[in-house]
Amino acid sequence: MDVLDSAELFQIWSNPEVTKFMNIESFNNENQVKEMILLFDKLSKNEEAIRFTLIELKSNQIIGTCGFNYIDFENAKAEIGYDLNKIYWGQGFAKEAITCLIQHAFNDLNLNRIEAKIEPENTNSIQLIEKLNFTYEGTLRQSAKSKGRYIDLKIYSKLASDS
């Protein structure tokens, strides 16, 4: 992810439908995107998180991002996150991206556990994670504050031994 990507990422992160289940408000300008990219870069350098841009090969356009929102190397686990430009929803891009994240986590980073925390209303994401054979572990009641309110999160996991 690079600051030069800010115009394309702004098109994604400024859409309220895309950010509805993200822990950010929709962005109003490209400077907010640049700040987010710099934050991701800092977290990556500190080995606390990793974020990748998703590029559609035919058009060479950025269509979203994915990565590990949180990495805990001591306990060999990470939490995944992903977002996709709305015009690409339902076309298999998120499934492909998460499949790559899973392989990267287990094969390259030597992690043991991947977690996905999803708002119960985010049925598309829940269906996707379930298709990828993540195990539902339960609901974390009011476990996070997002956009000024406490929200429940369903927690799913995939272990290296599950594959």
Secondary structure as a PSIPRED ss2 file (coil, helix, strand):
# PSIPRED VFORMAT (PSIPRED V4.0)

   1 M C   1.000  0.000  0.000
   2 D C   1.000  0.000  0.000
   3 V H   0.000  1.000  0.000
   4 L H   0.000  1.000  0.000
   5 D H   0.000  1.000  0.000
   6 S H   0.000  1.000  0.000
   7 A H   0.000  1.000  0.000
   8 E H   0.000  1.000  0.000
   9 L H   0.000  1.000  0.000
  10 F H   0.000  1.000  0.000
  11 Q H   0.000  1.000  0.000
  12 I H   0.000  1.000  0.000
  13 W H   0.000  1.000  0.000
  14 S C   1.000  0.000  0.000
  15 N C   1.000  0.000  0.000
  16 P H   0.000  1.000  0.000
  17 E H   0.000  1.000  0.000
  18 V H   0.000  1.000  0.000
  19 T H   0.000  1.000  0.000
  20 K C   1.000  0.000  0.000
  21 F C   1.000  0.000  0.000
  22 M C   1.000  0.000  0.000
  23 N C   1.000  0.000  0.000
  24 I C   1.000  0.000  0.000
  25 E C   1.000  0.000  0.000
  26 S C   1.000  0.000  0.000
  27 F C   1.000  0.000  0.000
  28 N C   1.000  0.000  0.000
  29 N C   1.000  0.000  0.000
  30 E H   0.000  1.000  0.000
  31 N H   0.000  1.000  0.000
  32 Q H   0.000  1.000  0.000
  33 V H   0.000  1.000  0.000
  34 K H   0.000  1.000  0.000
  35 E H   0.000  1.000  0.000
  36 M H   0.000  1.000  0.000
  37 I H   0.000  1.000  0.000
  38 L H   0.000  1.000  0.000
  39 L H   0.000  1.000  0.000
  40 F H   0.000  1.000  0.000
  41 D H   0.000  1.000  0.000
  42 K H   0.000  1.000  0.000
  43 L H   0.000  1.000  0.000
  44 S H   0.000  1.000  0.000
  45 K H   0.000  1.000  0.000
  46 N C   1.000  0.000  0.000
  47 E C   1.000  0.000  0.000
  48 E C   1.000  0.000  0.000
  49 A C   1.000  0.000  0.000
  50 I E   0.000  0.000  1.000
  51 R E   0.000  0.000  1.000
  52 F E   0.000  0.000  1.000
  53 T E   0.000  0.000  1.000
  54 L E   0.000  0.000  1.000
  55 I E   0.000  0.000  1.000
  56 E E   0.000  0.000  1.000
  57 L C   1.000  0.000  0.000
  58 K C   1.000  0.000  0.000
  59 S C   1.000  0.000  0.000
  60 N C   1.000  0.000  0.000
  61 Q E   0.000  0.000  1.000
  62 I E   0.000  0.000  1.000
  63 I E   0.000  0.000  1.000
  64 G E   0.000  0.000  1.000
  65 T E   0.000  0.000  1.000
  66 C E   0.000  0.000  1.000
  67 G E   0.000  0.000  1.000
  68 F E   0.000  0.000  1.000
  69 N E   0.000  0.000  1.000
  70 Y E   0.000  0.000  1.000
  71 I E   0.000  0.000  1.000
  72 D E   0.000  0.000  1.000
  73 F C   1.000  0.000  0.000
  74 E C   1.000  0.000  0.000
  75 N C   1.000  0.000  0.000
  76 A C   1.000  0.000  0.000
  77 K E   0.000  0.000  1.000
  78 A E   0.000  0.000  1.000
  79 E E   0.000  0.000  1.000
  80 I E   0.000  0.000  1.000
  81 G E   0.000  0.000  1.000
  82 Y E   0.000  0.000  1.000
  83 D E   0.000  0.000  1.000
  84 L E   0.000  0.000  1.000
  85 N C   1.000  0.000  0.000
  86 K H   0.000  1.000  0.000
  87 I H   0.000  1.000  0.000
  88 Y H   0.000  1.000  0.000
  89 W C   1.000  0.000  0.000
  90 G C   1.000  0.000  0.000
  91 Q C   1.000  0.000  0.000
  92 G C   1.000  0.000  0.000
  93 F H   0.000  1.000  0.000
  94 A H   0.000  1.000  0.000
  95 K H   0.000  1.000  0.000
  96 E H   0.000  1.000  0.000
  97 A H   0.000  1.000  0.000
  98 I H   0.000  1.000  0.000
  99 T H   0.000  1.000  0.000
 100 C H   0.000  1.000  0.000
 101 L H   0.000  1.000  0.000
 102 I H   0.000  1.000  0.000
 103 Q H   0.000  1.000  0.000
 104 H H   0.000  1.000  0.000
 105 A H   0.000  1.000  0.000
 106 F H   0.000  1.000  0.000
 107 N H   0.000  1.000  0.000
 108 D H   0.000  1.000  0.000
 109 L C   1.000  0.000  0.000
 110 N C   1.000  0.000  0.000
 111 L C   1.000  0.000  0.000
 112 N C   1.000  0.000  0.000
 113 R E   0.000  0.000  1.000
 114 I E   0.000  0.000  1.000
 115 E E   0.000  0.000  1.000
 116 A E   0.000  0.000  1.000
 117 K E   0.000  0.000  1.000
 118 I E   0.000  0.000  1.000
 119 E C   1.000  0.000  0.000
 120 P C   1.000  0.000  0.000
 121 E C   1.000  0.000  0.000
 122 N C   1.000  0.000  0.000
 123 T H   0.000  1.000  0.000
 124 N H   0.000  1.000  0.000
 125 S H   0.000  1.000  0.000
 126 I H   0.000  1.000  0.000
 127 Q H   0.000  1.000  0.000
 128 L H   0.000  1.000  0.000
 129 I H   0.000  1.000  0.000
 130 E H   0.000  1.000  0.000
 131 K H   0.000  1.000  0.000
 132 L C   1.000  0.000  0.000
 133 N C   1.000  0.000  0.000
 134 F C   1.000  0.000  0.000
 135 T E   0.000  0.000  1.000
 136 Y E   0.000  0.000  1.000
 137 E E   0.000  0.000  1.000
 138 G E   0.000  0.000  1.000
 139 T E   0.000  0.000  1.000
 140 L E   0.000  0.000  1.000
 141 R E   0.000  0.000  1.000
 142 Q E   0.000  0.000  1.000
 143 S E   0.000  0.000  1.000
 144 A E   0.000  0.000  1.000
 145 K E   0.000  0.000  1.000
 146 S E   0.000  0.000  1.000
 147 K C   1.000  0.000  0.000
 148 G C   1.000  0.000  0.000
 149 R E   0.000  0.000  1.000
 150 Y E   0.000  0.000  1.000
 151 I E   0.000  0.000  1.000
 152 D E   0.000  0.000  1.000
 153 L E   0.000  0.000  1.000
 154 K E   0.000  0.000  1.000
 155 I E   0.000  0.000  1.000
 156 Y E   0.000  0.000  1.000
 157 S E   0.000  0.000  1.000
 158 K E   0.000  0.000  1.000
 159 L E   0.000  0.000  1.000
 160 A H   0.000  1.000  0.000
 161 S H   0.000  1.000  0.000
 162 D H   0.000  1.000  0.000
 163 S C   1.000  0.000  0.000
